[in-house]
Amino acid sequence: MLTNTLNTNEVKNAAGTEEEFTRLSIAERSTIFARINESQALPHRLSISHTESGTGLTRRRRSVVRVDKSVAGQIDATQQMRCSAYVVLDLPIGQLTSTSLPADALANLVSFVASLGASTTILYDGTGNGAVALLSGGI
């Protein structure tokens, strides 16, 4: 289980600077964190949730890590705008004997979004190959 305060570089912004979060709520299969010192009018949330379906060999788990960030509008500052980013892992847990398959898929996704290929450096600024495609709407 994660600690109640994420304050040792678990979450970083595009500049690579740590952003601290504290747990707001916890349920059996979900939790929500709020950014420490956020404006109440402009929430910045990190959430984790899991749902399961099926039985036996067809049993699946859908796990989601999501960030929702609200800020004042860039054109009309009187209006709030929200951006959301999330990762979904859909696991065939009824057929798994280890986490190597989903770990490989997750590694493929993270490396594509946060790197330029040959480098081993994680890019937080949105310049990784997959991040550029996501931000620009490109393919």
C-alpha positions as CSV (number, residue, x, y, z in Angstrom):
1,M,0.0,0.0,0.0
2,L,1.2,3.5,-0.7
3,T,2.0,5.9,2.1
4,N,-0.6,8.5,3.0
5,T,1.7,11.3,1.8
6,L,3.6,11.1,-1.6
7,N,6.4,13.5,-0.9
8,T,9.7,11.8,-1.9
9,N,9.7,12.3,-5.7
10,E,6.9,9.7,-6.4
11,V,5.1,12.4,-8.5
12,K,6.9,15.0,-10.7
13,N,5.7,17.7,-13.0
14,A,6.9,18.4,-16.6
15,A,10.0,20.2,-15.3
16,G,10.9,17.1,-13.3
17,T,10.1,18.9,-10.0
18,E,8.5,16.9,-7.2
19,E,4.8,17.6,-6.5
20,E,3.5,16.4,-3.1
21,F,0.2,14.7,-2.6
22,T,-1.7,13.6,0.5
23,R,-4.4,10.9,0.7
24,L,-8.0,12.2,0.7
25,S,-9.9,9.0,0.8
26,I,-9.5,5.3,0.7
27,A,-11.9,2.5,-0.1
28,E,-11.6,-1.2,-0.6
29,R,-10.4,-1.0,-4.2
30,S,-9.7,2.7,-4.8
31,T,-7.9,5.8,-3.3
32,I,-7.7,9.5,-4.1
33,F,-4.8,11.8,-3.4
34,A,-4.9,15.6,-3.5
35,R,-1.9,17.9,-4.2
36,I,-0.7,19.5,-1.0
37,N,-1.3,23.3,-1.1
38,E,-3.7,23.1,-4.0
39,S,-6.4,25.7,-4.5
40,Q,-9.7,24.3,-3.4
41,A,-11.3,25.9,-6.4
42,L,-8.8,24.2,-8.7
43,P,-8.4,20.6,-7.5
44,H,-5.3,18.5,-8.6
45,R,-6.0,14.8,-7.9
46,L,-4.3,11.5,-8.3
47,S,-6.5,8.4,-8.1
48,I,-6.0,4.6,-8.2
49,S,-8.8,2.2,-8.7
50,H,-9.3,-1.5,-9.5
51,T,-12.3,-3.5,-10.7
52,E,-12.6,-7.2,-11.3
53,S,-15.0,-9.2,-13.5
54,G,-15.4,-12.8,-14.6
55,T,-14.6,-16.0,-12.8
56,G,-12.1,-18.8,-13.1
57,L,-9.9,-18.6,-16.2
58,T,-11.9,-15.6,-17.6
59,R,-11.3,-13.5,-14.5
60,R,-10.0,-10.0,-15.4
61,R,-8.8,-6.9,-13.4
62,R,-9.0,-3.4,-14.8
63,S,-6.6,-1.1,-12.9
64,V,-6.5,2.7,-13.5
65,V,-4.0,5.3,-12.3
66,R,-5.4,8.7,-13.2
67,V,-4.3,12.4,-12.7
68,D,-6.9,15.2,-13.0
69,K,-5.6,18.7,-12.9
70,S,-7.8,21.8,-12.9
71,V,-6.5,25.3,-13.7
72,A,-7.9,28.7,-14.7
73,G,-8.7,28.9,-18.4
74,Q,-5.8,30.1,-20.6
75,I,-8.1,32.2,-22.8
76,D,-10.9,33.0,-20.3
77,A,-9.4,32.9,-16.8
78,T,-12.9,33.1,-15.2
79,Q,-13.6,29.5,-16.5
80,Q,-12.0,26.4,-15.0
81,M,-10.5,23.8,-17.3
82,R,-9.4,20.3,-16.5
83,C,-6.9,18.0,-18.1
84,S,-6.9,14.3,-17.3
85,A,-4.2,11.6,-18.0
86,Y,-4.5,8.0,-17.1
87,V,-3.0,4.6,-17.6
88,V,-5.3,1.5,-17.7
89,L,-3.9,-2.0,-17.2
90,D,-6.4,-4.7,-18.3
91,L,-5.1,-8.0,-16.8
92,P,-6.3,-11.5,-17.5
93,I,-5.7,-12.5,-13.9
94,G,-7.5,-15.8,-14.3
95,Q,-4.8,-16.9,-16.6
96,L,-1.7,-15.3,-15.0
97,T,0.9,-17.1,-12.9
98,S,3.2,-14.1,-12.7
99,T,3.2,-10.4,-13.4
100,S,5.9,-10.6,-16.2
101,L,3.4,-10.2,-19.1
102,P,1.7,-7.0,-17.7
103,A,5.0,-5.7,-16.5
104,D,6.4,-6.0,-20.1
105,A,3.3,-4.3,-21.5
106,L,3.6,-1.5,-19.0
107,A,7.4,-1.1,-19.7
108,N,6.6,-0.8,-23.4
109,L,4.0,1.9,-22.8
110,V,6.2,3.9,-20.3
111,S,9.3,3.8,-22.5
112,F,7.3,4.8,-25.6
113,V,5.7,7.8,-23.8
114,A,8.7,9.0,-21.8
115,S,11.8,8.3,-23.9
116,L,13.2,8.9,-27.4
117,G,14.2,5.3,-28.0
118,A,17.9,5.0,-27.7
119,S,18.2,6.9,-24.4
120,T,17.6,5.5,-20.9
121,T,16.6,8.9,-19.6
122,I,13.0,9.4,-18.6
123,L,11.6,12.6,-20.1
124,Y,9.0,14.3,-17.9
125,D,8.5,17.3,-20.3
126,G,6.3,15.6,-22.9
127,T,9.1,15.2,-25.5
128,G,9.1,11.4,-25.5
129,N,8.0,9.8,-28.8
130,G,4.6,8.7,-27.5
131,A,4.0,11.9,-25.4
132,V,4.6,14.0,-28.6
133,A,2.0,11.9,-30.4
134,L,-0.5,12.3,-27.5
135,L,0.1,16.0,-27.1
136,S,0.0,16.9,-30.8
137,G,-2.7,14.5,-31.9
138,G,-0.2,12.9,-34.2
139,I,0.2,9.3,-35.4
